[in-house]
Amino acid sequence: MGNPEADCRQVLERLYLYIDGEIAGDDCATIEAHLTRCPPCLHHVDFEKDLKEVVRRKCSEGAAPPELTQRLKAQIEQMLAGGADA
């Protein structure tokens, strides 16, 4: 990665793979080196990590209310039947 703008684009294209720990070895080291010298990209990574944590926490708080579940099922069934006006 030589061009700083290209570096940022490459890092951001692989952002979720990096956050999820799906990049290893030299690729991971390259991204981490970029993040140490690029505060905007580091901020983006931190934001996305925080967002993923909030979503994870909220999704594990319990089941959706039964009324919501029923309404969503009815809308999905209507859409699958061809009535996309739901």
C-alpha positions in Angstrom: 0.0 0.0 0.0 1.8 3.1 -1.2 -0.8 5.7 -2.1 -2.4 7.0 1.1 -5.8 7.4 -0.6 -5.6 3.9 -2.0 -4.5 2.6 1.4 -7.6 4.0 3.0 -9.8 2.6 0.3 -8.2 -0.8 0.6 -8.5 -0.7 4.4 -12.2 0.3 4.3 -13.0 -2.3 1.7 -11.7 -5.0 4.1 -13.0 -3.3 7.3 -15.5 -5.9 8.3 -13.2 -8.8 7.6 -10.6 -7.1 9.8 -13.1 -6.3 12.6 -14.4 -9.9 12.5 -10.8 -11.3 12.8 -11.0 -12.9 9.4 -7.7 -11.3 8.2 -4.5 -12.7 9.5 -0.8 -12.5 9.0 0.8 -9.9 6.7 -2.6 -8.5 5.6 -3.6 -7.9 9.2 -0.3 -6.3 10.0 -0.5 -4.1 7.0 -4.0 -2.9 8.0 -2.9 -2.3 11.6 0.2 -0.3 10.5 -2.1 1.8 8.3 -4.5 2.4 11.3 -1.6 3.6 13.5 -0.8 6.4 11.0 -4.4 7.2 9.8 -6.7 8.6 12.5 -9.7 8.8 10.1 -9.5 5.1 9.3 -8.9 4.3 13.0 -12.0 6.3 13.9 -14.0 4.4 11.3 -12.9 1.1 12.7 -13.6 2.1 16.3 -17.1 3.4 15.2 -17.9 0.1 13.4 -16.7 -2.0 16.4 -18.9 0.1 18.7 -21.9 -0.3 16.4 -21.4 -4.0 16.1 -21.3 -4.3 19.9 -24.5 -2.2 20.3 -26.3 -4.4 17.8 -25.0 -7.6 19.4 -26.1 -6.4 22.8 -29.6 -5.3 21.6 -30.1 -8.5 19.7 -29.4 -10.6 22.8 -31.8 -8.8 25.1 -34.6 -11.3 24.5 -37.3 -12.1 22.1 -39.3 -9.6 20.2 -42.9 -8.9 21.5 -45.4 -11.5 20.1 -47.4 -8.7 18.4 -44.4 -7.6 16.4 -43.5 -11.1 15.4 -47.1 -11.8 14.2 -47.2 -8.5 12.3 -43.9 -9.2 10.6 -44.9 -12.8 9.7 -48.2 -11.4 8.2 -46.3 -8.8 6.1 -43.8 -11.4 4.9 -46.5 -13.8 3.9 -48.3 -11.0 2.1 -45.2 -10.0 0.2 -44.5 -13.6 -0.8 -48.0 -13.9 -2.1 -47.4 -11.0 -4.4 -48.9 -8.1 -2.5 -45.9 -5.9 -2.0 -48.1 -3.1 -0.6 -47.5 -4.2 3.0 
